[in-house]
Amino acid sequence: MTDTPDQTPTSAPLRLVDVQAAVAAELDRISPVIDELGALFAAGGHELALVGGPVRDAMLGRRSNDLDFTTSARPEQTDRILKAWGDAWWDMGRDFGTIGCRKGDWVVEVTTYRSEAYDPDSRKPEVQYGDSLAGDLGRRDFTVNAMAVRLPGREVEDPYGGVMDLAHRVIRTPGTPEQSFSDDPLRMMRAARFAAQLGFAVDPAVVRAMTEMADRIEIISAERVRDELVKLVCAPHPRLGLELLVETGLAERVLPELPALKLERDEHHRHKDVYEHTLTVLEQAIDLEPRLAARAGAPEGPDFVSRFAALMHDVGKPRTRRFQDDGVVTFHHHDVVGAKLTRKRMKALKFSNEQIDAVGDLVELHLRFHGYGSGEWTDSAVRRYVRDAGSQLERLHVLTRADCTTRNKKKADRLRRTYDDLEARIDRLSAEEELASIRPDLDGNQIMTLLGIGPGREVGEAYRFLLELRLDNGPMSQEDAAAALRDWWAARG
């Protein structure tokens, strides 16, 4: 159980001299790609420019081998050039003017100059090819993404002041935010996502437009909304993006369970601010993510499932809040209600069944530890805790520890020690009994042979009886398990 980590991004402006130095260093690093491709496109009579995220990240001193380019060449011309240069190719984005290529450790995508806009009632953008780099940059979402480096000459193009906005850590649109969000309403969510990824402030005019146009997000497909939400939640500073979604009313349209957590506190403050508590739990879960790599062998970096479970773990509270006669506030069964709401929301956002089950199970189990008391659970109860958590056990450890946001240091220390004790018992029983793969001491074939029955419902009942016996007693010899099964079968009549 941790104290709240410092997730606050720095707000100090960048020095332009440092930005320029970072760009020069990154262009030198990626010169094998940009110089070769720049020469190849120029030889074909085409313009080529490094654009968007790679330019922005270069100015921030960030390195990546994934590079985006824009060009005057049409997709079929780009395709011929890349096939002569690279090792592997793909054209899934051809309808949007994009051809992809891999060469060694480098991954590049080249997109024809374009403009795109949404019909007021359409979920899909209309794509039209453009004829200039300036026009292409003008249709991009934010000024910090509307910068380019012309190739092969390496001239920086920044018609909308993206360098200054990046130096001052501000998210702003190239034109009016109203026009930008009308062209593509998903950009409103992208504003929140970039705030979370970069730790930047969002220009007040952008915030106003997001607030006034929030209902436009409803024409965007669930899949595109989901993808932006995942990127936001997995960003270094998700609180910034989530608070912006709530402030502007976008969350009401894409994740209404989050603003619903802003319950009015009773006059005696008998319960926590659930919304603030939730954001703190999310930050503490992020702080605990290294445990997943250390204990479960998970990849290092953001873990969407544990983060989203932290965000959703209390969404059942608004529907279950009750005031007792003495003024005490209760949220009975908010874990079960919250799991149902979570599954419903994730299904609407087109998440995979695997992700829905993982997050839903964690929300439903997040209170289970509180029955542990000061260690009164029997070994049987510990086995059931492990069995019910299944493959989500390590994430459940993270969520349960993150869910302690009390400022009472003695209480926090007591909860931490108690959960340490539970984990130690799980580790001990796991070493002794292989808890991760708990199964009965007799398999289905042995059950049928012993009872003289064929496949059917009775085999399943016998299997479940032996599994409960295994959970209660731990491992048994096959002889003892067989004797218990015979007794159970006889008692059934």
Secondary structure, DSSP 8 states (H G I E B T S, - for coil): ---------------HHHHHHHHHHHHHHTHHHHHHHHHHHHHTT--EEEESHHHHHHHTT---SEEEEEESS-HHHHHHHHHHH-SEEE-TTGGGTEEEEEETTEEEEEEE-EEEE--TT-SS-EEEE-S-HHHHHHTSS-GGGS-EEEETTTEEE-TT-HHHHHHTTEE--SS-HHHHHHH-THHHHHHHHHHHHH--EE-HHHHHHHHHTGGGGGGS-HHHHHHHHHHHHTSS-HHHHHHHHHHHTHHHHH-TTTGGG-----TT--S--HHHHHHHHHHHHHHTTHHHHHHH---SS--HHHHHHHHHTTTTHHHH-EE-TTS-EE-TTHHHHHHHHHHHHHHHTT--HHHHHHHHHHHHHTTGGGGGTTTT--HHHHHHHHHHHGGGHHHHHHHHHHT---S-HHHHHHHHHHHHHHHHHHHHHHHHH-GGG---SS-HHHHHHHHT--SSHHHHHHHHHHHHHHHHH----HHHHHHHHHHHHHHT-
